[in-house]
Amino acid sequence: HIVNNNDLVSRIDWRHLSNIVYAYDTCCVKLYLEQRVNMFTHGISQKELLMKNYGLLPIGLTISLTSFLRSLPVFQSLSRSNQSFLCKNNIRPLIFINFHELNQSCFSEPCQIVAYKSIMEFICGPELYKQFAHIENLAEKLMIADPIITRLWIIVLFFSTPLFSYYDSKSKKIKVKKKLPFIDIQNTYATLLWIYLLYRHGPLESVRIYSNVIRIFLNMLRVGIDIHMRLRMEKYLISIDTTLDELVQLDINTDQ
């Protein structure tokens, strides 16, 4: 049975989609652009100043993404412990794909593009940067330029069991109930994304688009894990790693 477009339209919550796009623009994009202004205040042509401020890019990306995800009413409906669990485990693995979406949404001057490249080369190192650049180019070729698709996909991934975990003997695990309410949320957004894809592109093209989105994210996650480990291992990058960890922490003992 092939569902016709009229049936699909009736099943799509257009107001909800519009609210997601608006929330991303007003929280993530706006905050990122404000952070970016500070990043380039002192002139990017001087290598010394650029290297001094290399941490501002990942910090700005993390702050803007966190602002968007925490603004979602469905996130605010969760218990404080589940909110903390999601922020701690799933924001940092989404920085790469969010960076891609911000690049699609925001105009960048040539000098800013050069600065991004220099910052990422400095953070990644030569070999890892090649992988980062390859995945970035692959995403530009394979991911469809539709903000609804990418932003819904980010939400689907956020409301998930941990996207990546590493062993840390000093960590204090946050206990989460066996029945995870955010998995139901994830299923809801995954269904909404799929219905939207069917409406816009039909079944065959939807499968191709969804497959490409998954493929790109898995590659981004792999490179992101390597970047994460490099931040933890290199002495001159540890301060960035510590700051990013602090930015995604949510105190479960305080009120919202």
DRENDREN-939246 format. One line per 10 residues: number of its first residue (from 1); for each residue z, x, y of N, C-alpha, C. Coordinates in pm, whole numbers. Layout:
<sites>
NUM = Z/X/Y/Z/X/Y/Z/X/Y  ...
</sites>
This chain:
<sites>
1 = 0/85/-119/0/0/0/0/89/125  -100/72/211/-110/149/334/-58/64/449  42/115/517/101/41/629/9/49/749  -19/-66/812/-107/-62/929/-28/-28/1054  -101/2/1161/-36/49/1284/56/-54/1347  20/-182/1334/105/-286/1391/243/-286/1326  245/-266/1193/372/-259/1122/452/-137/1167  381/-24/1184/449/99/1224/508/88/1364  430/27/1455/477/11/1593/607/-68/1596  615/-171/1514/735/-255/1511/855/-181/1455
11 = 831/-73/1381/940/1/1318/983/123/1401  911/154/1506/944/270/1589/1032/226/1707  1142/292/1724/1231/265/1836/1182/348/1955  1091/289/2032/1028/363/2141/1127/401/2250  1223/314/2275/1323/345/2377/1405/466/2335  1439/472/2207/1515/585/2155/1435/715/2170  1307/710/2134/1222/829/2149/1215/872/2295  1200/775/2383/1194/806/2526/1324/869/2575  1436/820/2524/1566/875/2563/1583/1019/2515  1529/1049/2396/1537/1185/2343/1457/1282/2430
21 = 1335/1241/2465/1251/1325/2550/1318/1345/2686  1374/1239/2740/1441/1247/2870/1564/1337/2863  1643/1321/2756/1764/1403/2740/1728/1551/2729  1622/1581/2657/1580/1721/2641/1536/1778/2777  1460/1697/2852/1410/1744/2981/1524/1765/3081  1620/1673/3082/1727/1679/3182/1840/1774/3144  1860/1793/3015/1968/1883/2970/1913/2022/2937  1825/2028/2838/1779/2157/2788/1684/2227/2885  1576/2158/2924/1475/2221/3010/1533/2255/3147  1600/2160/3208/1656/2182/3342/1754/2298/3343
31 = 1844/2299/3246/1945/2405/3240/1881/2540/3210  1780/2541/3124/1710/2666/3091/1642/2723/3215  1576/2637/3293/1507/2684/3413/1607/2738/3515  1723/2675/3525/1827/2726/3615/1876/2863/3570  1894/2878/3439/1937/3007/3384/1828/3113/3407  1702/3070/3395/1591/3164/3409/1582/3217/3552  1613/3134/3649/1612/3180/3788/1711/3295/3806  1828/3280/3748/1929/3387/3757/1883/3514/3685  1808/3494/3576/1763/3607/3497/1670/3698/3575  1589/3639/3663/1488/3718/3734/1520/3737/3881
41 = 1646/3716/3917/1686/3727/4058/1664/3867/4114  1693/3967/4034/1694/4105/4087/1562/4179/4068  1459/4110/4020/1332/4178/4002/1318/4235/3864  1213/4194/3794/1200/4232/3653/1122/4361/3632  1067/4415/3739/983/4534/3723/1066/4659/3693  1192/4655/3725/1277/4772/3701/1339/4765/3563  1302/4859/3479/1347/4856/3340/1498/4859/3328  1563/4935/3413/1709/4946/3404/1776/4810/3425  1728/4734/3525/1785/4603/3551/1753/4506/3439  1632/4518/3384/1593/4430/3274/1683/4452/3153
51 = 1705/4578/3118/1788/4608/3002/1934/4568/3027  1976/4577/3153/2112/4538/3187/2133/4389/3164  2027/4312/3184/2037/4166/3174/1972/4111/3047  1952/4195/2946/1882/4150/2826/1954/4037/2753  2085/4026/2772/2160/3921/2703/2143/3784/2766  2089/3778/2888/2079/3649/2956/1982/3554/2888  1877/3606/2824/1780/3518/2759/1841/3444/2641  1896/3513/2539/1956/3438/2428/2074/3351/2471  2148/3396/2571/2261/3316/2620/2210/3188/2686  2106/3202/2769/2047/3085/2834/1988/2987/2734
61 = 1922/3039/2630/1865/2954/2526/1974/2878/2452  2085/2944/2425/2195/2881/2352/2264/2774/2437  2289/2804/2562/2355/2708/2651/2270/2582/2667  2141/2599/2689/2054/2483/2712/2041/2397/2586  2025/2461/2470/2015/2385/2345/2145/2311/2315  2257/2378/2335/2387/2315/2312/2407/2194/2402  2365/2206/2527/2378/2095/2621/2300/1973/2573  2179/1995/2525/2096/1884/2475/2159/1818/2354  2194/1896/2254/2245/1839/2129/2379/1769/2149  2464/1824/2232/2594/1761/2255/2584/1637/2344
71 = 2470/1620/2411/2451/1501/2495/2410/1378/2415  2368/1398/2290/2319/1287/2209/2434/1191/2176  2419/1063/2203/2525/966/2171/2565/968/2024  2468/991/1936/2500/992/1793/2588/1111/1757  2573/1222/1829/2662/1337/1810/2802/1303/1859  2810/1239/1973/2940/1204/2031/3015/1101/1948  2942/1030/1861/3007/929/1776/3079/992/1656  3051/1119/1628/3113/1186/1514/3256/1229/1544  3331/1255/1440/3467/1308/1458/3459/1447/1519  3567/1488/1580/3569/1619/1645/3545/1732/1544
81 = 3598/1718/1425/3581/1823/1324/3436/1834/1280  3368/1721/1266/3227/1725/1228/3139/1777/1341  3174/1743/1464/3102/1799/1578/3113/1951/1579  3235/1999/1559/3260/2143/1558/3183/2211/1445  3181/2148/1330/3110/2201/1214/2961/2218/1244  2900/2116/1303/2757/2122/1333/2727/2228/1439  2807/2233/1544/2783/2331/1650/2797/2474/1597  2901/2497/1519/2927/2632/1468/2817/2679/1373  2768/2590/1289/2676/2631/1183/2528/2615/1216  2493/2522/1305/2352/2485/1314/2286/2504/1450
91 = 2359/2546/1551/2293/2568/1680/2219/2701/1683  2284/2807/1644/2219/2939/1651/2093/2949/1565  2089/2890/1445/1965/2896/1367/1848/2820/1430  1876/2739/1533/1770/2660/1597/1722/2722/1728  1776/2836/1765/1740/2897/1894/1592/2934/1898  1538/2988/1788/1399/3033/1785/1304/2915/1805  1322/2808/1728/1231/2694/1740/1249/2626/1876  1370/2630/1930/1392/2574/2062/1324/2659/2169  1323/2790/2151/1253/2880/2243/1104/2847/2243  1050/2819/2126/908/2780/2116/883/2652/2195
101 = 969/2553/2179/951/2425/2249/965/2443/2400  1058/2526/2444/1073/2551/2587/950/2621/2644  893/2711/2568/770/2778/2613/655/2680/2625  655/2577/2539/552/2474/2546/577/2380/2665  702/2364/2702/739/2265/2804/743/2324/2945  764/2454/2957/785/2517/3087/675/2617/3118  628/2613/3242/530/2712/3286/602/2845/3310  540/2953/3267/596/3087/3288/496/3174/3362  544/3243/3463/461/3339/3534/431/3457/3441  317/3525/3462/285/3642/3379/398/3745/3375
111 = 463/3766/3489/573/3863/3493/690/3818/3406  712/3687/3397/820/3635/3314/787/3652/3166  661/3632/3131/618/3651/2992/638/3797/2951  604/3888/3041/625/4031/3015/773/4060/2995  856/3997/3077/1001/4019/3066/1054/3967/2933  1009/3847/2891/1051/3793/2761/1018/3892/2650  897/3944/2656/852/4037/2552/941/4162/2550  970/4215/2667/1053/4335/2675/1194/4309/2623  1249/4193/2658/1384/4158/2613/1388/4145/2462  1290/4072/2405/1290/4050/2261/1263/4180/2185
121 = 1180/4268/2239/1157/4398/2176/1287/4479/2174  1362/4470/2283/1488/4543/2293/1590/4489/2193  1599/4357/2181/1695/4295/2091/1656/4315/1945  1527/4298/1915/1480/4302/1776/1459/4443/1722  1418/4534/1809/1372/4663/1760/1224/4651/1721  1153/4762/1707/1007/4761/1685/961/4680/1564  1019/4704/1448/971/4640/1325/1000/4490/1323  1122/4454/1357/1160/4313/1356/1084/4236/1463  1055/4303/1575/979/4234/1680/839/4197/1633  779/4281/1550/646/4249/1497/650/4118/1419
131 = 755/4099/1340/770/3975/1264/794/3857/1358  877/3878/1459/905/3773/1557/777/3730/1627  699/3827/1673/575/3796/1745/474/3727/1654  469/3769/1527/377/3707/1432/410/3559/1412  538/3528/1393/579/3389/1373/557/3308/1501  580/3369/1614/558/3302/1742/411/3265/1757  321/3358/1724/178/3330/1731/136/3225/1629  196/3231/1510/166/3134/1406/208/2993/1450  321/2984/1515/370/2855/1563/275/2796/1667  224/2881/1755/130/2833/1857/2/2780/1795
141 = -38/2837/1682/-161/2794/1615/-141/2669/1529  -27/2661/1460/-9/2558/1358/73/2437/1404  164/2456/1499/248/2343/1541/178/2261/1648  173/2132/1626/107/2043/1720/188/2034/1849  118/2033/1961/186/2031/2092/224/1888/2128  324/1837/2060/376/1703/2086/528/1714/2098  582/1698/2219/725/1718/2238/812/1624/2155  762/1505/2125/842/1412/2045/863/1469/1905  756/1525/1846/765/1579/1710/864/1695/1704  848/1792/1793/934/1911/1788/1079/1878/1819
151 = 1101/1791/1916/1238/1759/1954/1308/1675/1848  1234/1585/1785/1291/1510/1672/1323/1604/1557  1236/1700/1533/1256/1796/1424/1381/1880/1449  1404/1920/1572/1525/1995/1605/1649/1911/1574  1644/1782/1607/1758/1694/1580/1778/1677/1429  1668/1660/1355/1676/1647/1209/1746/1769/1149  1708/1886/1195/1767/2010/1143/1912/2027/1184  1945/1984/1304/2082/2001/1353/2182/1921/1270  2147/1796/1238/2237/1712/1159/2219/1742/1011  2263/1861/974/2238/1911/839/2360/1988/789
161 = 2365/2010/658/2458/2108/605/2417/2243/664  2502/2346/657/2471/2472/725/2331/2524/698  2257/2552/805/2122/2605/792/2124/2750/746  2233/2818/774/2247/2957/730/2394/2993/732  2439/3063/629/2578/3109/624/2581/3254/578  2670/3333/632/2691/3470/587/2839/3486/552  2865/3578/464/3004/3597/419/3084/3669/526  3195/3611/561/3286/3672/658/3428/3647/610  3493/3752/563/3628/3738/506/3731/3692/609  3700/3712/737/3796/3676/841/3776/3534/894
171 = 3667/3470/854/3637/3338/909/3732/3233/856  3758/3134/940/3841/3020/901/3748/2900/885  3727/2860/763/3634/2752/736/3689/2619/788  3598/2542/845/3635/2409/891/3613/2312/775  3716/2241/737/3702/2147/626/3629/2022/673  3527/1984/597/3449/1866/629/3461/1769/513  3471/1642/543/3485/1541/440/3366/1546/344  3393/1509/218/3288/1513/117/3170/1424/154  3199/1308/208/3093/1219/254/3059/1258/397  2945/1320/414/2908/1373/545/2831/1268/624
181 = 2887/1215/730/2819/1110/807/2693/1160/874  2689/1289/904/2570/1338/974/2448/1349/882  2467/1343/751/2351/1340/661/2279/1206/674  2355/1099/691/2293/968/717/2217/971/848  2273/1038/947/2205/1053/1076/2075/1131/1057  2082/1238/980/1963/1318/953/1854/1234/887  1891/1154/789/1793/1068/721/1729/970/818  1808/917/909/1755/822/1008/1651/888/1097  1681/1009/1146/1586/1078/1234/1465/1129/1158  1483/1170/1033/1369/1214/952/1274/1097/928
191 = 1330/979/903/1248/859/884/1175/823/1012  1245/831/1125/1183/801/1255/1068/898/1282  1089/1025/1253/984/1125/1272/864/1094/1185  888/1059/1060/778/1032/967/698/908/1009  768/803/1051/700/681/1095/615/710/1219  670/790/1310/596/828/1431/470/907/1394  483/1001/1301/368/1079/1256/261/988/1196  302/896/1111/206/804/1049/133/721/1154  205/676/1253/145/595/1359/43/675/1440  79/799/1473/-8/880/1558/-123/945/1482
201 = -101/983/1356/-198/1069/1288/-246/1020/1152  -188/916/1097/-230/871/965/-164/954/856  -172/906/729/-97/970/620/-137/1114/589  -265/1143/577/-307/1278/537/-274/1381/645  -306/1350/769/-277/1443/878/-127/1458/898  -52/1352/873/94/1358/886/154/1456/786  102/1454/664/149/1548/561/122/1691/605  2/1715/660/-34/1850/705/58/1895/819  79/1807/917/163/1842/1032/307/1869/989  359/1782/903/497/1797/857/513/1927/776
211 = 413/1956/693/417/2079/613/417/2202/702  334/2199/807/328/2312/900/460/2330/975  521/2219/1016/648/2226/1087/756/2289/998  759/2247/872/856/2304/777/829/2452/754  702/2485/734/664/2625/710/705/2714/826  675/2670/948/708/2749/1066/859/2767/1078  934/2659/1058/1079/2671/1073/1138/2766/971  1094/2759/846/1149/2848/743/1121/2994/778  1004/3021/833/973/3158/877/1059/3197/998  1077/3103/1090/1163/3130/1205/1307/3155/1160
221 = 1352/3078/1062/1488/3094/1012/1507/3232/950  1406/3275/873/1414/3407/809/1425/3517/914  1339/3513/1015/1345/3614/1120/1473/3600/1202  1513/3475/1226/1636/3450/1301/1759/3508/1233  1762/3499/1099/1873/3557/1024/1877/3709/1043  1759/3771/1038/1752/3916/1058/1798/3955/1199  1758/3875/1298/1802/3902/1435/1953/3886/1445  2003/3780/1382/2148/3755/1382/2223/3874/1323  2177/3925/1211/2244/4038/1147/2234/4164/1233  2122/4181/1301/2106/4297/1389/2205/4288/1506
231 = 2224/4169/1560/2321/4151/1668/2462/4186/1622  2491/4159/1495/2624/4186/1441/2644/4334/1407  2534/4405/1382/2545/4542/1332/2530/4648/1441  2445/4622/1540/2420/4723/1643/2530/4718/1750  2590/4832/1777/2704/4837/1869/2669/4783/2008  2548/4816/2056/2513/4775/2192/2470/4628/2200  2465/4559/2084/2428/4417/2082/2545/4327/2042  2654/4386/1996/2767/4307/1945/2820/4211/2052  2820/4253/2176/2873/4167/2283/2792/4038/2295  2660/4047/2271/2576/3926/2274/2615/3834/2161
241 = 2631/3892/2041/2666/3812/1924/2799/3740/1946  2895/3811/2001/3027/3752/2028/3016/3638/2128  2938/3660/2233/2920/3556/2336/2853/3432/2279  2749/3452/2198/2679/3338/2139/2771/3258/2047  2854/3328/1971/2951/3260/1885/3049/3176/1968  3091/3232/2080/3185/3160/2167/3120/3037/2228  2992/3047/2261/2922/2936/2325/2906/2815/2234  2898/2838/2103/2877/2726/2011/3008/2675/1951  3119/2735/1990/3248/2689/1940/3289/2560/2010  3349/2471/1934/3400/2346/1989/3545/2334/1945
251 = 3634/2326/2041/3776/2317/2008/3807/2178/1954  3844/2170/1827/3867/2040/1765/3999/1978/1809  4078/2052/1883/4209/2001/1926/4207/1944/2068  4090/1952/2133/4081/1902/2270/4004/1772/2273  4022/1698/2379/3949/1572/2394/3808/1600/2438  3718/1503/2411/3580/1519/2453/3570/1497/2603
</sites>
